């Protein structure tokens, strides 16, 4: 069962329900028939211009979901919550790293924290449990139309750079090129989510989930450039949201010339998110040992992850 505001096409394994989780009445009307639900995997997100504005809608969607499903799902076993490093204050600036799940909280507002507190409070006295996958930093995978897709940012930026005959320059803030960072592969995260939702030893806890290695852009960037067969030039700080704003016509020509899958530029560009990640001029790391001690041992080298995603995009004719 898949829930989204836009809905989707049903398949043999998934039935889609179009629902506006911000609307309590619509949530009850659309979800009150889900009596057979045993596990809820919650990853909904509503963007807003400021951090305080993020709290009401993102908390409301989770509350409306649980309010609609819990009364009818007699066999509900687990609610899985997807979080991020905002729990540690990564959106505010440098934070203590490697961050640990038991680190003290920071000054609110922060919707990830409010969501976890809601689940912890709601679960009291219930038979179902919750987990918080806290906490991937940057999740990478193949997916179109995702506003937080760094792999797509890099792939489209590199493809357009090659099309223009210019070298690949790291666009982030000074210092970001040499700081330590980590990623989370979408496949690893999916496995961890199922693990945390089904292993009794993970009940009512939060876990950091990462690939298991760390890197610097200064070492990763040349390898990315080599995949796209272009040269590397020294970093040049710039806003991708600004410099890539006029590239839609170029992208459409690339799609036609290279026989790519017709994909709107808006669906392949996540420039604000790229600017956000490339602005981290401090280490962004979390300690993943708690999950390993609890029994989750999946890992992947981040370089291998990037190359696999880029190859997938090429095979799917998204990039040349």
BALOBA-1460 file (C-alpha; in Angstrom, 3 decimals):
// residues 320
<rec num="1" residu="x" x="0.000" y="0.000" z="0.000"/>
<rec num="2" residu="x" x="1.429" y="3.355" z="-1.015"/>
<rec num="3" residu="x" x="0.093" y="6.739" z="0.062"/>
<rec num="4" residu="x" x="0.790" y="10.036" z="-1.667"/>
<rec num="5" residu="x" x="-1.039" y="13.220" z="-2.483"/>
<rec num="6" residu="x" x="-0.782" y="12.543" z="-6.225"/>
<rec num="7" residu="x" x="-1.550" y="8.833" z="-6.021"/>
<rec num="8" residu="x" x="-0.059" y="6.498" z="-8.609"/>
<rec num="9" residu="x" x="-0.637" y="3.484" z="-10.798"/>
<rec num="10" residu="x" x="-1.359" y="0.201" z="-9.037"/>
<rec num="11" residu="x" x="0.860" y="-2.804" z="-9.691"/>
<rec num="12" residu="x" x="0.895" y="-6.441" z="-8.680"/>
<rec num="13" residu="x" x="2.598" y="-5.573" z="-5.391"/>
<rec num="14" residu="x" x="1.443" y="-2.034" z="-4.612"/>
<rec num="15" residu="x" x="-1.942" y="-0.352" z="-4.401"/>
<rec num="16" residu="x" x="-1.812" y="3.430" z="-4.403"/>
<rec num="17" residu="x" x="-4.094" y="5.726" z="-2.443"/>
<rec num="18" residu="x" x="-4.220" y="9.428" z="-3.209"/>
<rec num="19" residu="x" x="-4.702" y="11.292" z="0.061"/>
<rec num="20" residu="x" x="-4.065" y="14.777" z="1.409"/>
<rec num="21" residu="x" x="-2.510" y="14.053" z="4.790"/>
<rec num="22" residu="x" x="-2.796" y="17.714" z="5.727"/>
<rec num="23" residu="x" x="-6.564" y="17.312" z="5.601"/>
<rec num="24" residu="x" x="-7.850" y="15.396" z="8.613"/>
<rec num="25" residu="x" x="-11.202" y="14.577" z="7.020"/>
<rec num="26" residu="x" x="-9.609" y="13.321" z="3.813"/>
<rec num="27" residu="x" x="-7.140" y="11.246" z="5.825"/>
<rec num="28" residu="x" x="-9.924" y="9.550" z="7.768"/>
<rec num="29" residu="x" x="-12.030" y="9.011" z="4.649"/>
<rec num="30" residu="x" x="-9.181" y="7.501" z="2.629"/>
<rec num="31" residu="x" x="-7.380" y="5.527" z="5.342"/>
<rec num="32" residu="x" x="-10.160" y="4.252" z="7.587"/>
<rec num="33" residu="x" x="-10.482" y="1.146" z="5.444"/>
<rec num="34" residu="x" x="-6.918" y="-0.012" z="6.103"/>
<rec num="35" residu="x" x="-7.870" y="-2.503" z="8.792"/>
<rec num="36" residu="x" x="-5.234" y="-5.025" z="7.720"/>
<rec num="37" residu="x" x="-2.247" y="-2.677" z="8.100"/>
<rec num="38" residu="x" x="0.491" y="-4.029" z="10.363"/>
<rec num="39" residu="x" x="3.371" y="-1.632" z="9.578"/>
<rec num="40" residu="x" x="3.415" y="2.064" z="8.751"/>
<rec num="41" residu="x" x="6.504" y="3.462" z="7.025"/>
<rec num="42" residu="x" x="6.205" y="7.221" z="7.266"/>
<rec num="43" residu="x" x="8.350" y="9.393" z="5.000"/>
<rec num="44" residu="x" x="6.012" y="12.251" z="4.027"/>
<rec num="45" residu="x" x="7.420" y="15.767" z="3.891"/>
<rec num="46" residu="x" x="6.047" y="19.240" z="3.204"/>
<rec num="47" residu="x" x="8.515" y="22.022" z="2.438"/>
<rec num="48" residu="x" x="8.128" y="25.532" z="3.788"/>
<rec num="49" residu="x" x="10.217" y="28.741" z="3.523"/>
<rec num="50" residu="x" x="11.511" y="28.716" z="7.113"/>
<rec num="51" residu="x" x="12.321" y="26.211" z="9.858"/>
<rec num="52" residu="x" x="9.457" y="27.328" z="12.180"/>
<rec num="53" residu="x" x="6.968" y="26.995" z="9.321"/>
<rec num="54" residu="x" x="8.016" y="23.380" z="8.744"/>
<rec num="55" residu="x" x="6.683" y="22.184" z="12.086"/>
<rec num="56" residu="x" x="2.870" y="22.529" z="11.813"/>
<rec num="57" residu="x" x="2.326" y="20.772" z="8.458"/>
<rec num="58" residu="x" x="4.865" y="18.008" z="8.992"/>
<rec num="59" residu="x" x="3.604" y="17.202" z="12.473"/>
<rec num="60" residu="x" x="-0.018" y="17.397" z="11.316"/>
<rec num="61" residu="x" x="0.514" y="14.886" z="8.506"/>
<rec num="62" residu="x" x="1.940" y="12.298" z="10.890"/>
<rec num="63" residu="x" x="-0.792" y="12.904" z="13.484"/>
<rec num="64" residu="x" x="-3.521" y="12.619" z="10.838"/>
<rec num="65" residu="x" x="-1.991" y="9.378" z="9.545"/>
<rec num="66" residu="x" x="-1.864" y="7.722" z="12.960"/>
<rec num="67" residu="x" x="-5.260" y="9.109" z="13.981"/>
<rec num="68" residu="x" x="-6.807" y="7.525" z="10.888"/>
<rec num="69" residu="x" x="-5.029" y="4.157" z="10.918"/>
<rec num="70" residu="x" x="-4.529" y="3.257" z="14.573"/>
<rec num="71" residu="x" x="-8.244" y="2.946" z="15.503"/>
<rec num="72" residu="x" x="-8.999" y="0.542" z="12.628"/>
<rec num="73" residu="x" x="-5.746" y="-1.466" z="12.372"/>
<rec num="74" residu="x" x="-6.193" y="-3.944" z="15.208"/>
<rec num="75" residu="x" x="-2.947" y="-5.751" z="14.329"/>
<rec num="76" residu="x" x="-0.772" y="-2.649" z="14.005"/>
<rec num="77" residu="x" x="2.759" y="-3.666" z="15.004"/>
<rec num="78" residu="x" x="5.126" y="-0.855" z="14.124"/>
<rec num="79" residu="x" x="5.411" y="2.740" z="12.932"/>
<rec num="80" residu="x" x="8.674" y="3.669" z="11.213"/>
<rec num="81" residu="x" x="9.637" y="7.339" z="11.076"/>
<rec num="82" residu="x" x="12.173" y="8.703" z="8.589"/>
<rec num="83" residu="x" x="14.286" y="11.551" z="9.942"/>
<rec num="84" residu="x" x="17.445" y="13.458" z="9.033"/>
<rec num="85" residu="x" x="20.448" y="15.217" z="10.523"/>
<rec num="86" residu="x" x="18.281" y="18.225" z="11.392"/>
<rec num="87" residu="x" x="17.729" y="16.243" z="14.595"/>
<rec num="88" residu="x" x="21.337" y="17.112" z="15.417"/>
<rec num="89" residu="x" x="21.071" y="20.713" z="14.223"/>
<rec num="90" residu="x" x="22.836" y="20.185" z="10.877"/>
<rec num="91" residu="x" x="20.594" y="22.842" z="9.299"/>
<rec num="92" residu="x" x="21.814" y="25.406" z="11.838"/>
<rec num="93" residu="x" x="25.554" y="24.968" z="11.378"/>
<rec num="94" residu="x" x="28.444" y="22.843" z="12.630"/>
<rec num="95" residu="x" x="27.283" y="20.218" z="15.113"/>
<rec num="96" residu="x" x="29.118" y="17.740" z="17.326"/>
<rec num="97" residu="x" x="30.314" y="14.914" z="15.124"/>
<rec num="98" residu="x" x="30.224" y="12.052" z="14.820"/>
<rec num="99" residu="x" x="26.687" y="12.585" z="16.094"/>
<rec num="100" residu="x" x="25.213" y="9.915" z="18.343"/>
<rec num="101" residu="x" x="21.589" y="8.986" z="18.885"/>
<rec num="102" residu="x" x="21.839" y="9.931" z="22.575"/>
<rec num="103" residu="x" x="23.201" y="13.437" z="21.915"/>
<rec num="104" residu="x" x="21.317" y="16.209" z="23.755"/>
<rec num="105" residu="x" x="18.658" y="18.133" z="21.812"/>
<rec num="106" residu="x" x="19.103" y="21.614" z="20.395"/>
<rec num="107" residu="x" x="16.895" y="24.699" z="20.561"/>
<rec num="108" residu="x" x="13.573" y="24.161" z="18.723"/>
<rec num="109" residu="x" x="11.743" y="24.445" z="16.390"/>
<rec num="110" residu="x" x="12.477" y="21.134" z="14.717"/>
<rec num="111" residu="x" x="9.706" y="18.992" z="13.232"/>
<rec num="112" residu="x" x="11.751" y="15.750" z="13.289"/>
<rec num="113" residu="x" x="11.990" y="16.011" z="17.070"/>
<rec num="114" residu="x" x="8.305" y="16.881" z="17.435"/>
<rec num="115" residu="x" x="7.328" y="13.893" z="15.303"/>
<rec num="116" residu="x" x="9.398" y="11.492" z="17.387"/>
<rec num="117" residu="x" x="8.024" y="12.926" z="20.620"/>
<rec num="118" residu="x" x="4.489" y="12.469" z="19.294"/>
<rec num="119" residu="x" x="5.114" y="8.801" z="18.450"/>
<rec num="120" residu="x" x="6.811" y="8.119" z="21.788"/>
<rec num="121" residu="x" x="3.893" y="9.664" z="23.656"/>
<rec num="122" residu="x" x="1.215" y="8.002" z="21.523"/>
<rec num="123" residu="x" x="2.840" y="4.572" z="21.898"/>
<rec num="124" residu="x" x="2.658" y="4.560" z="25.691"/>
<rec num="125" residu="x" x="0.527" y="1.609" z="26.823"/>
<rec num="126" residu="x" x="0.133" y="0.280" z="23.252"/>
<rec num="127" residu="x" x="1.266" y="-3.023" z="21.786"/>
<rec num="128" residu="x" x="2.747" y="-1.461" z="18.659"/>
<rec num="129" residu="x" x="6.254" y="0.009" z="18.641"/>
<rec num="130" residu="x" x="8.063" y="2.749" z="16.731"/>
<rec num="131" residu="x" x="11.520" y="3.369" z="15.312"/>
<rec num="132" residu="x" x="13.208" y="6.491" z="13.967"/>
<rec num="133" residu="x" x="15.730" y="6.038" z="11.173"/>
<rec num="134" residu="x" x="17.752" y="8.989" z="12.153"/>
<rec num="135" residu="x" x="19.268" y="9.334" z="10.596"/>
<rec num="136" residu="x" x="20.572" y="9.450" z="7.152"/>
<rec num="137" residu="x" x="22.348" y="12.652" z="6.110"/>
<rec num="138" residu="x" x="22.061" y="12.660" z="2.316"/>
<rec num="139" residu="x" x="20.111" y="9.796" z="0.738"/>
<rec num="140" residu="x" x="21.152" y="8.904" z="-2.808"/>
<rec num="141" residu="x" x="19.221" y="6.770" z="-5.266"/>
<rec num="142" residu="x" x="17.563" y="6.822" z="-8.659"/>
<rec num="143" residu="x" x="14.339" y="8.810" z="-8.621"/>
<rec num="144" residu="x" x="12.831" y="11.581" z="-10.717"/>
<rec num="145" residu="x" x="11.030" y="14.600" z="-9.291"/>
<rec num="146" residu="x" x="12.663" y="14.288" z="-5.871"/>
<rec num="147" residu="x" x="13.550" y="17.737" z="-4.506"/>
<rec num="148" residu="x" x="16.341" y="16.258" z="-2.346"/>
<rec num="149" residu="x" x="18.245" y="14.057" z="-4.776"/>
<rec num="150" residu="x" x="21.978" y="14.802" z="-4.687"/>
<rec num="151" residu="x" x="22.928" y="12.055" z="-7.142"/>
<rec num="152" residu="x" x="20.622" y="13.622" z="-9.718"/>
<rec num="153" residu="x" x="22.076" y="17.071" z="-9.010"/>
<rec num="154" residu="x" x="25.586" y="15.834" z="-9.690"/>
<rec num="155" residu="x" x="24.629" y="13.783" z="-12.754"/>
<rec num="156" residu="x" x="22.760" y="16.614" z="-14.483"/>
<rec num="157" residu="x" x="25.376" y="19.217" z="-13.513"/>
<rec num="158" residu="x" x="28.161" y="16.999" z="-14.897"/>
<rec num="159" residu="x" x="26.213" y="16.137" z="-18.061"/>
<rec num="160" residu="x" x="25.525" y="19.790" z="-18.820"/>
<rec num="161" residu="x" x="29.143" y="20.706" z="-18.068"/>
<rec num="162" residu="x" x="30.278" y="18.114" z="-20.610"/>
<rec num="163" residu="x" x="27.732" y="19.320" z="-23.151"/>
<rec num="164" residu="x" x="29.118" y="22.858" z="-22.798"/>
<rec num="165" residu="x" x="32.702" y="21.617" z="-23.072"/>
<rec num="166" residu="x" x="33.723" y="22.952" z="-19.679"/>
<rec num="167" residu="x" x="35.448" y="21.158" z="-16.786"/>
<rec num="168" residu="x" x="33.626" y="19.937" z="-13.721"/>
<rec num="169" residu="x" x="34.060" y="22.416" z="-10.875"/>
<rec num="170" residu="x" x="32.946" y="21.806" z="-7.325"/>
<rec num="171" residu="x" x="30.437" y="24.629" z="-6.688"/>
<rec num="172" residu="x" x="30.320" y="24.592" z="-2.888"/>
<rec num="173" residu="x" x="31.499" y="26.990" z="-0.246"/>
<rec num="174" residu="x" x="35.233" y="27.410" z="0.392"/>
<rec num="175" residu="x" x="36.267" y="24.680" z="2.784"/>
<rec num="176" residu="x" x="33.473" y="22.270" z="1.857"/>
<rec num="177" residu="x" x="35.702" y="20.558" z="-0.707"/>
<rec num="178" residu="x" x="37.991" y="19.194" z="2.002"/>
<rec num="179" residu="x" x="35.609" y="18.443" z="4.853"/>
<rec num="180" residu="x" x="34.568" y="14.930" z="5.810"/>
<rec num="181" residu="x" x="31.095" y="13.818" z="4.765"/>
<rec num="182" residu="x" x="29.066" y="10.629" z="4.424"/>
<rec num="183" residu="x" x="26.088" y="9.439" z="2.395"/>
<rec num="184" residu="x" x="23.292" y="6.896" z="2.675"/>
<rec num="185" residu="x" x="22.370" y="4.654" z="-0.235"/>
<rec num="186" residu="x" x="18.606" y="4.352" z="-0.727"/>
<rec num="187" residu="x" x="18.888" y="0.572" z="-0.914"/>
<rec num="188" residu="x" x="20.783" y="0.392" z="2.380"/>
<rec num="189" residu="x" x="18.218" y="2.678" z="3.974"/>
<rec num="190" residu="x" x="15.339" y="0.510" z="2.731"/>
<rec num="191" residu="x" x="16.920" y="-2.601" z="4.230"/>
<rec num="192" residu="x" x="17.552" y="-0.788" z="7.502"/>
<rec num="193" residu="x" x="13.958" y="0.409" z="7.630"/>
<rec num="194" residu="x" x="12.614" y="-3.130" z="7.309"/>
<rec num="195" residu="x" x="15.163" y="-4.366" z="9.861"/>
<rec num="196" residu="x" x="14.202" y="-1.741" z="12.442"/>
<rec num="197" residu="x" x="10.504" y="-2.415" z="11.863"/>
<rec num="198" residu="x" x="10.737" y="-6.179" z="12.341"/>
<rec num="199" residu="x" x="13.542" y="-6.829" z="14.846"/>
<rec num="200" residu="x" x="12.194" y="-6.857" z="18.425"/>
<rec num="201" residu="x" x="15.513" y="-5.485" z="19.699"/>
<rec num="202" residu="x" x="15.008" y="-2.169" z="17.891"/>
<rec num="203" residu="x" x="11.659" y="-1.253" z="19.456"/>
<rec num="204" residu="x" x="11.115" y="2.398" z="20.363"/>
<rec num="205" residu="x" x="14.596" y="3.541" z="19.399"/>
<rec num="206" residu="x" x="16.384" y="5.782" z="16.910"/>
<rec num="207" residu="x" x="19.275" y="4.680" z="14.697"/>
<rec num="208" residu="x" x="21.805" y="6.409" z="12.473"/>
<rec num="209" residu="x" x="21.989" y="4.701" z="9.081"/>
<rec num="210" residu="x" x="24.897" y="5.449" z="6.739"/>
<rec num="211" residu="x" x="26.886" y="3.689" z="4.022"/>
<rec num="212" residu="x" x="29.636" y="2.882" z="6.510"/>
<rec num="213" residu="x" x="32.441" y="4.971" z="5.043"/>
<rec num="214" residu="x" x="33.406" y="8.644" z="4.917"/>
<rec num="215" residu="x" x="35.016" y="10.736" z="2.197"/>
<rec num="216" residu="x" x="36.032" y="14.209" z="1.078"/>
<rec num="217" residu="x" x="34.689" y="15.822" z="-2.081"/>
<rec num="218" residu="x" x="38.294" y="16.601" z="-2.999"/>
<rec num="219" residu="x" x="38.888" y="12.874" z="-3.537"/>
<rec num="220" residu="x" x="35.413" y="11.939" z="-4.821"/>
<rec num="221" residu="x" x="35.026" y="14.792" z="-7.334"/>
<rec num="222" residu="x" x="37.782" y="13.629" z="-9.748"/>
<rec num="223" residu="x" x="36.287" y="10.120" z="-9.760"/>
<rec num="224" residu="x" x="32.883" y="11.541" z="-10.635"/>
<rec num="225" residu="x" x="34.429" y="13.621" z="-13.413"/>
<rec num="226" residu="x" x="36.182" y="10.519" z="-14.763"/>
<rec num="227" residu="x" x="32.852" y="8.704" z="-14.999"/>
<rec num="228" residu="x" x="31.501" y="11.495" z="-17.182"/>
<rec num="229" residu="x" x="34.795" y="11.690" z="-19.107"/>
<rec num="230" residu="x" x="35.447" y="15.350" z="-18.374"/>
<rec num="231" residu="x" x="38.289" y="17.265" z="-16.793"/>
<rec num="232" residu="x" x="38.318" y="18.666" z="-13.279"/>
<rec num="233" residu="x" x="39.117" y="22.304" z="-12.556"/>
<rec num="234" residu="x" x="39.610" y="23.997" z="-9.184"/>
<rec num="235" residu="x" x="36.460" y="24.611" z="-7.105"/>
<rec num="236" residu="x" x="34.513" y="27.766" z="-7.875"/>
<rec num="237" residu="x" x="31.844" y="28.786" z="-5.323"/>
<rec num="238" residu="x" x="28.536" y="29.458" z="-7.069"/>
<rec num="239" residu="x" x="24.826" y="28.994" z="-6.555"/>
<rec num="240" residu="x" x="23.599" y="26.124" z="-8.719"/>
<rec num="241" residu="x" x="20.091" y="27.458" z="-8.295"/>
<rec num="242" residu="x" x="21.244" y="30.639" z="-10.058"/>
<rec num="243" residu="x" x="23.668" y="29.385" z="-12.715"/>
<rec num="244" residu="x" x="21.501" y="26.426" z="-13.757"/>
<rec num="245" residu="x" x="18.252" y="28.403" z="-13.943"/>
<rec num="246" residu="x" x="18.656" y="29.156" z="-17.665"/>
<rec num="247" residu="x" x="19.629" y="25.641" z="-18.774"/>
<rec num="248" residu="x" x="16.165" y="24.246" z="-19.563"/>
<rec num="249" residu="x" x="16.404" y="24.838" z="-23.314"/>
<rec num="250" residu="x" x="19.875" y="23.304" z="-23.359"/>
<rec num="251" residu="x" x="18.563" y="20.282" z="-21.472"/>
<rec num="252" residu="x" x="15.699" y="19.853" z="-23.959"/>
<rec num="253" residu="x" x="18.201" y="19.922" z="-26.825"/>
<rec num="254" residu="x" x="20.341" y="17.333" z="-25.029"/>
<rec num="255" residu="x" x="17.315" y="15.070" z="-24.597"/>
<rec num="256" residu="x" x="16.601" y="15.250" z="-28.333"/>
<rec num="257" residu="x" x="20.207" y="14.958" z="-29.506"/>
<rec num="258" residu="x" x="21.141" y="12.025" z="-27.280"/>
<rec num="259" residu="x" x="17.802" y="10.227" z="-27.550"/>
<rec num="260" residu="x" x="17.135" y="10.472" z="-23.829"/>
<rec num="261" residu="x" x="13.865" y="9.698" z="-22.124"/>
<rec num="262" residu="x" x="11.719" y="12.846" z="-22.417"/>
<rec num="263" residu="x" x="12.017" y="14.215" z="-18.894"/>
<rec num="264" residu="x" x="11.107" y="17.780" z="-17.897"/>
<rec num="265" residu="x" x="14.010" y="19.818" z="-16.591"/>
<rec num="266" residu="x" x="12.087" y="20.450" z="-13.367"/>
<rec num="267" residu="x" x="12.058" y="16.694" z="-12.688"/>
<rec num="268" residu="x" x="15.823" y="16.263" z="-13.004"/>
<rec num="269" residu="x" x="16.984" y="19.420" z="-11.241"/>
<rec num="270" residu="x" x="17.248" y="19.724" z="-7.468"/>
<rec num="271" residu="x" x="19.541" y="22.737" z="-7.421"/>
<rec num="272" residu="x" x="18.520" y="24.268" z="-4.053"/>
<rec num="273" residu="x" x="19.265" y="20.963" z="-2.349"/>
<rec num="274" residu="x" x="22.625" y="20.753" z="-4.087"/>
<rec num="275" residu="x" x="23.463" y="24.249" z="-2.855"/>
<rec num="276" residu="x" x="22.438" y="23.202" z="0.660"/>
<rec num="277" residu="x" x="24.674" y="20.119" z="0.758"/>
<rec num="278" residu="x" x="27.656" y="21.707" z="-0.984"/>
<rec num="279" residu="x" x="27.574" y="24.550" z="1.547"/>
<rec num="280" residu="x" x="28.629" y="22.268" z="4.404"/>
<rec num="281" residu="x" x="32.076" y="23.654" z="5.125"/>
<rec num="282" residu="x" x="32.326" y="21.489" z="8.255"/>
<rec num="283" residu="x" x="32.357" y="17.753" z="8.899"/>
<rec num="284" residu="x" x="28.931" y="16.100" z="8.590"/>
<rec num="285" residu="x" x="29.204" y="12.698" z="10.256"/>
<rec num="286" residu="x" x="27.173" y="10.428" z="12.483"/>
<rec num="287" residu="x" x="28.143" y="7.382" z="14.505"/>
<rec num="288" residu="x" x="26.490" y="4.304" z="12.989"/>
<rec num="289" residu="x" x="27.799" y="1.822" z="15.526"/>
<rec num="290" residu="x" x="24.528" y="1.545" z="17.465"/>
<rec num="291" residu="x" x="22.806" y="-0.058" z="14.470"/>
<rec num="292" residu="x" x="25.739" y="-2.421" z="13.967"/>
<rec num="293" residu="x" x="25.704" y="-3.430" z="17.632"/>
<rec num="294" residu="x" x="21.986" y="-4.123" z="17.296"/>
<rec num="295" residu="x" x="22.528" y="-6.397" z="14.300"/>
<rec num="296" residu="x" x="22.390" y="-4.314" z="11.094"/>
<rec num="297" residu="x" x="25.597" y="-4.859" z="9.123"/>
<rec num="298" residu="x" x="24.788" y="-3.789" z="5.554"/>
<rec num="299" residu="x" x="27.202" y="-1.315" z="3.959"/>
<rec num="300" residu="x" x="28.333" y="-0.008" z="0.596"/>
<rec num="301" residu="x" x="31.313" y="2.087" z="-0.495"/>
<rec num="302" residu="x" x="30.050" y="5.536" z="-1.411"/>
<rec num="303" residu="x" x="32.119" y="5.686" z="-4.612"/>
<rec num="304" residu="x" x="30.548" y="2.418" z="-5.726"/>
<rec num="305" residu="x" x="27.118" y="3.790" z="-4.833"/>
<rec num="306" residu="x" x="27.572" y="6.910" z="-6.970"/>
<rec num="307" residu="x" x="28.836" y="4.934" z="-9.962"/>
<rec num="308" residu="x" x="25.973" y="2.448" z="-9.700"/>
<rec num="309" residu="x" x="23.405" y="5.252" z="-9.623"/>
<rec num="310" residu="x" x="25.012" y="7.059" z="-12.560"/>
<rec num="311" residu="x" x="25.127" y="3.809" z="-14.545"/>
<rec num="312" residu="x" x="21.463" y="3.224" z="-13.747"/>
<rec num="313" residu="x" x="20.590" y="6.723" z="-14.952"/>
<rec num="314" residu="x" x="22.512" y="6.077" z="-18.169"/>
<rec num="315" residu="x" x="20.854" y="2.699" z="-18.734"/>
<rec num="316" residu="x" x="17.462" y="4.315" z="-18.141"/>
<rec num="317" residu="x" x="18.385" y="6.984" z="-20.736"/>
<rec num="318" residu="x" x="18.039" y="9.820" z="-18.254"/>
<rec num="319" residu="x" x="21.578" y="11.103" z="-18.905"/>
<rec num="320" residu="x" x="23.768" y="10.672" z="-22.001"/>
